[in-house]
Amino acid sequence: MPIIDHSTQPMPAPVDKRSSRSLVSSQHGATALTIQEVVVHPGGGERLHTHPTDEAVMITEGSVQLFVGDEVRTVRSGYTMLAPRGIPHRVVNNTWVAAKMLVICPTDRLETDFVE
């Protein structure tokens, strides 16, 4: 059973107000799981997109606006967004503080198709 030391995986500098690091991936020996820690800085977000697998986004710090299909909600830490396979979704940080989240997908190779 691999034990992963996250202190050896520093968070990279933000690009377009977003940083991410892989916590569990094929690089760590996973064959069907990816977990990323993502920080969305104030004013940051991502383009509307889909995945060929389910995706769970757990908000662990801060507040973000979530777009999933036709639903739009602003949530804070303690909430999880479930984006089923093929459903367009995105995360936007319209606040003045960074938001942290864990992104979990049941695949070792996350594929993203941008809608916009």
SULDA-V848177 format. One record per pair of residues at least 4 apart in sequence whose C-alpha atoms are under 7 Angstrom apart, sorted by the first residue. I is the first residue (numbers start at 0). J is the second residue. Records with the same first field share a line. If there is no record, write none. Layout:
BEGIN
I: J / J
END
This chain:
BEGIN
5: 22
10: 18 / 19 / 20
11: 18 / 19
12: 18
13: 17 / 18
14: 18
15: 43
16: 39 / 40 / 43
17: 38 / 39 / 40 / 43
18: 37 / 38 / 39
19: 35 / 36 / 37 / 38
20: 35 / 36 / 37
21: 34 / 35 / 36
22: 34 / 35 / 36
23: 27 / 29 / 33 / 34 / 35
24: 28 / 29 / 32 / 33 / 34 / 107
25: 29 / 30 / 107
29: 107
30: 107
31: 105 / 106 / 107
32: 104 / 105 / 106 / 107
33: 103 / 104 / 105 / 106 / 107
34: 101 / 102 / 103 / 104
35: 101 / 102 / 103
36: 100 / 101 / 102
37: 99 / 100 / 101
38: 97 / 98 / 99 / 100
39: 43 / 44 / 92 / 97 / 98 / 99
40: 92 / 96 / 97 / 98
41: 92 / 93 / 94 / 95 / 96 / 97
42: 92 / 93 / 94
43: 91 / 92
44: 90 / 91 / 92
45: 89 / 90 / 91
46: 89 / 113 / 115
47: 87 / 88 / 89 / 113 / 114 / 115
48: 87 / 88 / 89 / 111 / 112 / 113 / 114
49: 85 / 86 / 87 / 88 / 111 / 112 / 113
50: 84 / 85 / 110 / 111 / 112
51: 84 / 85 / 110
52: 83 / 84 / 104 / 105
53: 82 / 83 / 84 / 104
54: 81 / 82 / 83 / 103 / 104
55: 79 / 80 / 81 / 82 / 102 / 103 / 104
56: 79 / 80 / 81 / 100 / 101 / 102 / 103
57: 78 / 79 / 80 / 100 / 101 / 102
58: 75 / 76 / 77 / 78 / 79 / 99 / 100 / 101
59: 76 / 77 / 99 / 100
60: 76 / 98 / 99 / 100
61: 75 / 76 / 96 / 97 / 98 / 99
62: 74 / 75 / 76 / 92 / 98
63: 73 / 74 / 75 / 90 / 91 / 92 / 93 / 98
64: 72 / 73 / 74 / 90 / 91 / 92
65: 71 / 72 / 73 / 89 / 90 / 91
66: 70 / 71 / 72 / 88 / 89 / 90
67: 71 / 82 / 86 / 87 / 88 / 89
68: 86 / 87 / 88
74: 78
82: 86 / 88
END
